[in-house]
Every structure is written in C-alpha cells, then in structure tokens.
Amino acid sequence: MSKPLDYIYPNPPEGLDPTALDLDRIPQHVAIIMDGNGRWAKARGKNRLSGHKAGIEAVRESIRMASDLGIRYLTIYSFSSENWKRPREEVVGLMDLFAKTMLAEVAELHKEHVRVKTIGDISVLPPKTRAAFEEAWETTKDNDGMTLQVAVNYGGRKEIMDAIGRYATSVHTSLKAGEVPVELNEETFAQFLDTAGAPDPELLIRTSGEMRVSNFLLWQIAYSEFVVTDVLWPDFDRYEFLRALLEYQGRDRRFGGVK
C-alpha cells in the first residue's frame, strides 16, 4: 500500500513535479547498482570507507521511498564477488560496516514489515557479518511488506552457474527416486536462481554515470529498463529516485515487439 505523494515528497525542488508520478504504474521490482562512494569521498579529501559510510543514508532513503511507493522488491548491489580485489583495509571496513548497519537497522525494517534476504554466497563472509545478515533474515522472513534483497558477495555469472548445478542435482534426485525431472525452460530455470520467487526487475538504476551492468542480475535484467544518473551514490536521495521513476514511466516497453 503506497503512501500519499505529498507525504513522500513534501518539498520537491523547482521543476520537479511529484504528482506527475503515476502510482498505478509503479514497478514491482527496482534494482540499484550503488556506485560512486569512492569518488564522492575522494572529491572531499576523505578515504574510500568514509564514502561507503556516507552511502548508508542513501540506502535508508531508497528503502523508505521504495516501501512508501508500494514497490514490492528492491534489490541493492552491496558487494560483488569481484570486490574482494579491493584493498584489504577497505574490504575489512566494509564487512564491519555491513554488520553494524544491518544490526542497527533490522528492528526498524521489521517494524515497517520489510522482509530482508541476501543473494550471493554469504558463507565466506566474516562470521560477524554473516551472522548479522542471517539474523536479519530470521527476524523478518515472515513479513509481508516489501522484500529487500541485498546482493553481497554476488556475481551474476556465478549465480547462473550455481543455478545449473542446482538443476542438475534436482534431476539426479528425481531420477534416483523414479520421478520425472522438472522440465527445463526459462520459467523453471528461474526457480533455481538466488532470486527465485521474485519478479524480474522492471527498472535498473545505476548511479555515478558508469554505463555497465557489472555482473549484476545478468539473467533477470534481460528486459529491464536502465536509468543511469551522474549523481554519486551518497547524493542519491528521494528526488533522484523520483526522477528515475519518472524516466521509467516515460519509456515505451515493447519486450522485443512493435507497438
């Protein structure tokens, strides 16, 4: 259930009209590549970790906006499987930040009926970080509001390879039990992905102006609309979210057909 637009956007900047947003055409699923924390920090003479800390408020803002607007799924790209290549100090700081933030935010998310889950392999995360994500899931798994999918130690290619392995295992199990294996098609294959049960994102937002998908949701974004903004992630607020949604609603989605 969405909230009134004047509640969500009380003081819009000049030239931006929240009433232009059609609440009947809000995407069910929005995915965000949160990029630009490092450049934001560098421009201010700070270390990269300070940029990641500054980006936490943008995460909070996006979760609030998505929930208030009635978006059913929000997927945020927090840490890719390639991000382990970053300097050790930054990685250690990020893992600690994930743990502290998740533990600090889970009560409020639970209060708002948000369901928190991870996609990606969290088994190799530091114990404190993994425990924080697991606690968030256990606390919120029965909630019926928006689902927040946090992509951590996630890679789209690995997700597809893992899904193939899960499907092969299911076939082996079925044959061993004398049962007919699940027929493989696009719909059934999707049920072996980390995002099983969630619709594909209608909208993918990327901040910082970079024009690439960075190994994110490679199967799921086949027909997603892309909105790329030059705004760095720590500066991404509710009004930038609104601009992305308005651009999405201005698109003619044809799914390979002709209208």
Secondary structure, DSSP 8 states (H G I E B T S, - for coil): ----HHHH-SS--TT--GGGS-GGG--SEEEEE---HHHHHHHTT--HHHHHHHHHHHHHHHHHHHHHHT-SEEEEEEEETTGGGS-HHHHHHHHHHHHHHHHHHHHHHHHTT-EEEEES--TTS-HHHHHHHHHHHHHHTT--S-EEEEEEEE-HHHHHHHHHHHHHHHHHHHHHTT------SHHHHHTTSTTTTS---SEEEE-TT----TT-STTTTTT-EEEE-SS-GGG--HHHHHHHHHHHHTS---TTS--
